Amino acid sequence: MAKEEPKLKKIVDAADGLSLGISMVVAVLIGVAIGLGLQNLTGATWTLWIGVFIGIGAAVSNVYKAYSKQKKSLEELANDPRYNYKNAQQEKYDAEDEDDKY
């Protein structure tokens, strides 16, 4: 039997594919919507700012997650010998030194 995918997997994959700028705007708008909901629920006007701060916090979190993912990808490339210029140069000089010995 094939393993069933979670119902929200497509939505999560689509949200992950959003560009960073769009995800920041969406996070702030969702935070504002939460703040408006709190304001309507409680009647206190200052609760809107709670939602705004939640949205800004979510946007900062999105930026940090994207940064971490890019940094991890860059570190993997840096450790790849095909893209490591210093190792290639060192091997070239080592080979020249070996040729000079004979």
Secondary structure, DSSP 8 states (H G I E B T S, - for coil): ------TTHHHHHHHHTS-HHHHHHHHHHHHHHHHHHHHHHH--TTHHHHHHHHHHHHHHHHHHHHHHHHHHHHHHHHH-GGG-HHHHHHHHHHHHHHHHH-
